[in-house]
Amino acid sequence: MGETDVSEKSDASDQPFVSLYRRFRPGTFSELRGQPHVVRALQSAVRDGHVAHAYLFSGPRGTGKTSSARILAKALTARRPKRGAVRGVHLVHRDRPGSSLDVHELDAASNNGVDAMRDLVAHAALGTPGRWKVYIVDEVHMLSTAAANAC
């Protein structure tokens, strides 16, 4: 009996560790909790085709800034969004980081130098298959002064 308990535990430990905020990160507007005003504004913008050229998400830690930006990127790059909603069947990049040519994400907390910003700006000149190009600069307040001026 003791041997089966050990083997069951080893099977469960073979799965890679995924932190809670990544495992339970909302992937659609309907899954985003506690921000109904943000959801309503972003869904309306996508549905009506009145998307601004830039959005600034601010607030304390854990309020859904990065999740909102990623969901907006998914909505803009969806093949056939329905009334501002994002449905898994219609997604181009399926929320895998780096899997879409239309969405570029930069973590400015760890890539805060001039070279990272120049690389991001260089991507803007490249053609992509989608209608929209989305750039998410997470933790932008961590950019160095020289990197902020490189834009």
N, C-alpha and C positions, 0 to 999 in steps of 0.2 A: 504494500500500500504506500509506503514511503517513497518508493522509486517512481511511481506514477505522479505523485505530487511534485517531485523534482522536475520531471520531464515537462509537465504542464507549465511550470514556472519558466523553464528555459525557452519554451515555444513563445511565450508572451514577451520574453526579453529580447527575442530576435528582431522585433519591430523597432525601427529607429525612433529615437526620442523626438517628440514634437512638443514644443512649449504650449501652454494653455492658450495664450493669446493668438497663436497661429492656428491651433486646432479649432478654436471656436470663433475665429474672425468671420464677421458677416460677409457674405459674397454677393448679396443682392440688396436692393433698397428695402424690400420687405423684411429682411433679417436685421436691419440696422435698428437698434433699440435706443430710446431716450433722446432722439434727435428728430422729432417729426417735422419741425420747421425746415431742417436741412434736407430731409428726404423730399418734402413737398416742393421746395425750390429747385432742387436738382432734377427731379422727375419732370417738373413742368418745363424746365429749360430744354431737356432732351426731347420731350414730346412735341413742344412747339417749335423746335429748331432755333431757339434763341440762346445759344450757348455763348457765354462770354469768352474772351481770349485768355483769361486767367482767373483762377479762383484761389483765394487765400483761406485756408482752414486754420483756425487758431483756437486755443483752449487748453485746459489742463490735461495732464496725462490720462489716457484711458477714455477719452470722450469720443473717439472714433474719427479722428482727423485723417489718418492714413487709410483707414477702411473706407471712408467716404470718398477719398480721392481715387482709390482703386476701383470702387463700384462705379464712379462716374466714368473712369477710363473704360471699363467694361461696357457701360451703356453706350458710349460714343463709338466704340469699335465693334459693337454687335452688328451682325448682318441684318437682322430684321427686328429691331426693338419694338415692343408692343406697348403703346401708351406710356413710354418712359420707363417701363419695367425691364429688368434684365433677366432673361430666362436662359438656363444652362444650355439648352439645345442650340440657341442662336449665337453663342459666343464664339468669337474668332480665336481668342488666345486662352480661354478656359482657366484664367487666374494662375497660370504657372509663370513665375517671374522669369523674364527673359525670353518667353515663348512668342511674343508678338513683336513684329517689326514696327508697329505703330505706337507702342507704349514703352517709354524709357523711364526707369526709376533710378534716382541717385540718392543714396543715404549720405547726406552732407555731414553727419556726425563723424563718419569714418573716412569720407572722401571730401575733405574740406580744402583741398589745395587748388591752385590755379590749373594744373593739368587736368583734373577731373572736370572742371567747368569748361575748359577748352574742348575737351572730348565731347561733352554734352552739346555744346554749341555746334561742333562739327557734324554731329548726327542730324541737326536740324536741316542741313543742306541736302541730305540724302533723300531720294524719293522712296516712298513706301506704297504698298498696294492699297492701303485704306484711305478713307475720306479724311480722317482726322489723325493728327499726330498728338500724342499726349505725353507730357513731361511731368513727372512727379519728383519734386525735390523735397525729400523728407528731412526734417530737422534743419531747415534752411538757416535758422539763427546761428548754427554752428559753423557756417562758412567763414573763412578768413576774409579779411578786408580785401586782400589782393584777389581772391577768388570771386568775391562779389563784384569787384570792378572789372573782372575779365568777361563778364556777360556783355 
